[in-house]
Amino acid sequence: MKQKPSTRMDGPLVQGFFIKERSGMSDSLFQLEKVGFQANGNQILQDISFTVNKGEVIVFSGPSGSGKSTLLKLIGTLLSPTSGKIYYRGTDLQKIDPVEYRKEVSYFFQNASLFDETVQENLSFPARIREEGFDRERAKKLLERVQIPETYLSKEVKELSGGEKQRVALVRNLMYQPKVLLLDEVTSSLDQENRAIVLDLVRDMMKDQQTTVLAVTHNQEEIDQASRLITIKGGKMEESK
């Protein structure tokens, strides 16, 4: 079922994350309270409640169509809950400027799309929205980590293979170290070699609890690396362990 992303934002927007509306949440990044989502009369998610702490690696599992990707889209603000609340660092997600939010919370799709003409134009996008200069040295190092040479910076996107596009898209997401990385079946369409390259870089981002990871995956290797597994079935949260 195709769901139309919501861009509605109720109330004043919070331009930064310095104001805490709630106390006692220093280790908590997200708190979901009875979150639900309904589309075209169908209840996709219902009464989802859990807390995400800094440094966790959480995997959402469950059968296809159970609402896992919808849940990740709600956390990524690509959709808005039709009931319940999601808080990020103590602030209602609906009150946070989405541009500011996405500077800290990076969403990585299964088939991430590249835009503009060249690899460098894609990798410089995060700097442009921050009105900063392109960090060529960081781009070079990250490209090397995913086994892409620096010469690819001038290469046109249309000349890249599917695996190369996915790796370039990941580098784009990591040009600035995100506080949270949302991964939606990002390795499902990759061959074994490209999957290993992508997962290796993601593991580096998770070191020393620098980046919290929330992932939807059916890959057992990725599930085994989770610090917590949340099972979604029929739009309801069945267990968290």
N, C-alpha and C positions, 0 to 999 in steps of 0.2 A: 504494500500500500504506500503510495507516494504521499509524503507529509510535507506541507508547506511551512517552511521556517517562519517563525514569528520574530519580528523586530520591535514589537511593542515594549515600551519601557514605562512603567507606572511610577510616578513620584519623581523627586529630584535625583539626579544622577550623582554618584560619588566619583570624583575625578581621580582620586588616589586611594590608597589603602591604609592611610594613617589613622583614620577614625575607626575605632572599634565600637560597634553598637552593643556588643555583648562582652561580658567579662569571663575570665577563666577559660579562654579558648586559644592559649598561646601555642599549643601543639596541634590544634585542630585546624585543618585547612577547609574542609567542607563538612557541613551538617545538612542532611536531607531529612525533612520532617513530613511524613505522610504524603509524599510526592505522587501525583497521578498525572496521566496524560490521556486525553480523549481526542480522537480525530474521526470525523464523518460518522459520529454516533457510536464508534467502537472504542471500548476501553482498552487502551494499549498497555498502560501501567497503572497500578493501584497500590496506595499505601506503602510506598517505598521509603524506609527510614534507616539511615546508617550514618556513621561519622567516618571521615577520612582524616587520618593524622599524617603529619609531615613525615616524609621518607618512606611511606608505605608503597608496596607494589600490589595493587588489587586487580584481580582478574574477574570479570563477569562471565559466567558460564551459563549454559542452558541450551535448549533446542533452538533451531532456527525459527524466527518469528515470535520469540518469547518476549521481545522488548528490550534486549540488551543494547543494541545500537541506538534505539530511541533514548534510553537512559543516558548514554554517553553524549548524545546530541543535546539533551537538556542541561547537562553539566557544562557542555561546551557553548551554551547559549545559542545554538542553532535552532532550537525550539524552546518554547516557554511552557512550564507546567500549567495544566488546567486546574490543578488543585495542589495544595501543600506548598512548602517553601524550600528553597535551596539557599544556604548561606555560604559565602566564601570569606574566610578570615573574619567571621562574625558579622558580615554585612549581607543583607538580602541581595541576591544576585540580580534581581530586577532593578536595583537602584545603582548598579555599577555601570559606568560607561563601558560599552562592549569593546571599544578600541583599547582602552586602558587594560581591561580584563585580559584580552588576548595577547597582550605583551607579557603576561605572566603565565597564562594557561594556553598551551599550544595543542591544537587539535590536528591529528594526522590521519587522513583517510586511507581506506583500502586502495583506492586508485587515485592518488593525489594528482591534481591537475597542475601543470606548469603554464605560465602565461608569458607575455612579451615574446621576444625573439631569441634571446641568448640565455645561457646558463647564468652569467653574471647578472643580467637584469633580474632574474628570479631571486638570486641570492642577495641582491642589494635591496629587495623590497622591504624586509624588516627594518633596515636602517632608514629608508625613505619615510616610513610612517612615523619614525621617531625623530625625523629631521636631523639625522646624523650622517656622517660619512661612511662609505662602504669599507668594511674591515677585510681587505684582500688577504691578509695573512691568516686570519681565522678561517676564511673560506678555503684557502689553500690547505690548511691543516685538516679541516673536516672532510674535504674532498679526498685527501690522501687516506683518511680513516675508512672511507667507503670505496677505496681502490679506484678513484677517478683522478686522472692527472690534472694539474693546474691549467694545461692548455685547453681543457674543456670549457673554461670560463667564457671563451669567445665562440664556443660552438653553438649552433642554432638548436633549439629545443626539438625541432622536427627531425633532426638527425640522430636523436638518442633512441636507444632500445627501451623496451618497457621497464626492464630492471634498472637501467641507468636513470630513467625518469623518476622512479620511486626513490632511488638513493639521493638524487639531487633534491627532490622534494623534502626528504628527511633533513638534509643539510640546511635547507632554507628554514625549517622549523627550529633548528638548533643554532642559528647564527647568533642568537642571544639565548643564554642559558635559561630555559623556562623553569618556573617553580613547579609546574605541573605539566605532564605530558599525557594527552589523551590519545590512545591508540585503538583505532577501529579496524580490526582484521587486517592490519597493515602487511602481514606476510603471507596472506592466504593465496595471493596470485603470483607469488615469487617462487622461482626454483630454489633448490636446496642451497646453492652457492650464494645467491642474493639474499636469501633468508638469513643465512649465517652472518653475512656482512652487516645487515641491518640490525640484527639482534645484538651483535657485538658492540655496536656503537651505542645502542640504547642502554646496554648494561653499564657502559662507561658513564653515561649520564646519571645513572642511579647510584654511583659510588658515593660514599660518605654522606648519603641521604641528601644530596644536592637537589635531586629531582624526584618528585612523587609521581608515580605512574598508575594510571587507570586504564585497563585494557580489555577489549572484547576479543576473544580468540578461541579457536577450537584446537589449536596446536598444543599437544601435550607437553612439549618442552617448555613452552611459555607458561603454561598452567603450573608446571612444577616449580617454576622460579618465583611464583607469587608468594607474598607474605600473608595474603588473605584471599580466599575464594568466596565470591558471592554468587549464589545460584538464583537465576530468574526463570520462572516457569509460568506460562500463562499470564504474564504481566505482573506477577507477584513474587516478592522476595521469599524464597523458601528456606535458605540457610546461609549463614556466614561463618566461615571457619578458617 
